[in-house]
Amino acid sequence: MKYIWLCSACRWLTISGNQLHSVQFLLGAPNLEEIDLSRNTLQRIRPGGHPLNLISLVKLNISDNYLTSISDLREANLPSLQVLNVSRNLLASLEGVQGLGSLVELYAAANKITTVDNIASIRPWKSMKIIDVSHNSIDESPVFRKFILFHMPKIEINIDSQALPNIQSLNLEGNCLTSLSGLGHLEKLKQLSLSHNSVTHIGRDTGRHDRPLFPNLQILHLNANNIISLEPLELRRLPRLTTLFLQDNQIFSMYGLRHVKTLQYLVLDRNKIQMVQPHDVFELENLTELYLESNQIVDLEFLKSLGHLKKLFLANNRISVR
């Protein structure tokens, strides 16, 4: 067939939204890396009675077809396959995928999967990060969630903050967060660690600027977030904040702390602060410990505004006695 010859050197192939009922043409396309066969009329994925043999294939999309089984994949030779989408078919089981050891993402939403036994074949996938079986009867099962967490240690889980209304301590270190968006419903939170992210502002969905945020938060870790300015964080909206870690950022000024009157412990080591203006700190009447090591401070005039300070750390600055 002519189209088989045309595809012999193809690396990416999209034939979605047609009326394909066979994948026999894939026999003539051995170099494919990505295939999109969604929205067709496929009932099997076995080309010409032969198992799929596509050693370079990374992504396979066969969603929105009429597949009742993907057992044809059991004999397939797909050593590079990382992403498989079989959503919106008629699958009652994932039997057939157990041999796809390189799989990282599996999308099987809106099928007819009902029990954990129907997905038991995914157990060997220790590198799996994303699995979507939403809009199946199984996706609300607590047994399913425990099964996933136990057998797939690297899985990425999307948790709705509103599902955790009573959480008091949360560690989100080392992620890709850029703001506090999505966390505003955690009103009982007392300790929040966001170290080693990119949180530089409070976010757009955190309510009015004059409304308190995290009314019970006492300890906040924001070290190593590439923060330059404190003002976009709106720290004044944290009415019970006592301990704030801001070390290892790029902060050049303490402007933005003025109204955080409950603050007792403040860590700003290894930033770029050259001068602390007295009016930026004079309302910090409860501050007892201040860490400012490894900055570029030359003037200590601001200390007159911190009458309750008990511990002060200023090593490795540019202070000189005149």
C-alpha positions, -999 to +999 in steps of 0.1 A: +000+000+000+012+035-009+008+051+025+029+023+041+059+033+020+053+070+027+055+064+065+087+043+064+108+072+076+082+090+097+089+098+134+057+115+143+023+104+129-012+119+136-043+102+120-068+112+146-105+118+137-107+093+108-124+059+104-094+036+109-104+001+120-070-014+115-034-005+124-018-027+098-001+003+082+022+005+113+041-025+099+056+000+074+066+026+100+093+012+122+109+045+132+079+061+148+084+080+181+049+094+185+016+081+173-019+097+176-047+074+166-074+089+187-110+093+176-111+064+152-130+031+152-102+007+163-112-024+182-077-040+182-041-028+182-025-057+165-013-049+130-020-077+105-020-104+132+015-093+143+023-077+177+034-041+176+072-038+171+081-001+174+113+001+194+116+039+192+080+047+202+077+070+231+041+082+230+010+062+219-025+078+219-054+054+211-080+072+231-116+076+219-118+043+201-138+011+206-112-010+224-126-036+248-092-050+256-055-040+253-042-075+258-026-072+223+001-051+241+012-081+261+033-094+232+043-059+219+079-048+216+077-012+229+109-008+250+108+030+248+072+037+255+067+063+282+032+077+276+001+056+268-034+071+265-063+047+263-089+070+277-126+069+266-127+033+253-146+003+266-119-012+287-128-032+318-092-041+326-057-029+320-045-065+313-018-064+287+003-035+299+024-053+325+053-057+300+056-020+294+083-014+320+094+020+307+059+035+311+059+068+330+024+081+323-009+062+318-042+078+309-072+054+311-100+078+321-137+071+312-135+034+307-154+006+325-128-003+351-145-012+384-121-029+408-084-029+419-081-064+405-087-049+370-056-028+373-033-053+391-011-056+360+004-022+367+022-034+398+056-038+381+057-001+371+081+014+397+089+045+375+052+055+370+045+091+379+011+098+365-019+075+363-054+088+354-083+065+359-108+092+366-144+087+355-142+050+362-160+034+391-127+027+408-114+063+410-132+071+443-122+038+460-100+042+491-086+008+483-075+021+449-056+050+465-038+027+489-029+004+461-014+032+441+006+046+470+019+012+480+029-001+446+040+032+429+064+052+452+071+079+425+035+087+417+025+123+415-007+130+434-030+159+429-046+168+462-073+194+465-065+217+495-102+217+504-099+180+511-075+187+540-093+212+562-078+201+595-041+199+584-018+218+608+017+210+593+026+209+556+059+203+540+062+212+503+099+216+500+117+211+467+088+215+443+080+241+416+057+264+435+057+301+426+030+314+449+006+305+478-023+299+453-043+269+462-033+268+498-056+295+512-083+271+525-059+255+550-070+278+578-058+255+606-023+254+593+003+262+619+036+253+602+043+256+564+076+247+547+081+259+512+119+258+511+136+253+477+107+264+455+102+297+436+076+314+458+081+351+452+045+364+456+013+355+474-008+346+444-040+360+428-066+337+444-059+344+480-086+370+486-086+407+494-054+423+503-067+434+537-081+400+546-060+377+569-045+346+553-036+314+572-050+328+605-032+302+626+001+300+608+031+304+632+061+290+614+069+297+577+099+284+558+107+304+526+144+299+524+160+293+489+131+307+468+150+333+448+130+360+466+141+396+458+115+417+476+093+409+506+064+432+497+047+408+471+045+381+499+021+403+519+034+389+552+012+414+571-017+391+563-003+364+586-017+375+620+000+349+642+034+345+624+062+341+650+090+324+631+101+332+595+130+316+576+142+336+546+178+326+543+195+319+510+175+343+489+183+375+470+166+399+494+181+434+494+157+452+518+136+444+549+108+465+535+076+444+538+081+433+574+069+464+592+034+453+601+043+417+611+041+426+648+039+390+661+073+381+647+098+367+673+124+348+652+136+361+619+163+344+597+178+364+568+212+349+565+229+349+531+210+375+513+220+409+498+209+433+524+231+464+526+211+487+549+182+481+572+160+512+575+147+518+611+112+524+598+111+489+583+116+472+617+104+496+644+070+478+647+087+444+653+082+449+690+082+411+698+114+403+678+139+385+701+162+367+676+175+382+644+199+364+620+216+385+594+249+367+587+266+369+553+249+400+540+265+434+531+254+454+561+275+484+571+253+504+595+237+492+627+215+522+634+184+501+629+191+483+662+178+512+682+143+503+669+146+467+682+145+472+720+134+436+729+161+418+708+180+392+728+200+374+701+217+390+671+238+373+645+258+396+622+289+375+611+304+381+577+290+415+569+308+448+562+305+464+596+334+486+607+340+506+639+346+543+634 
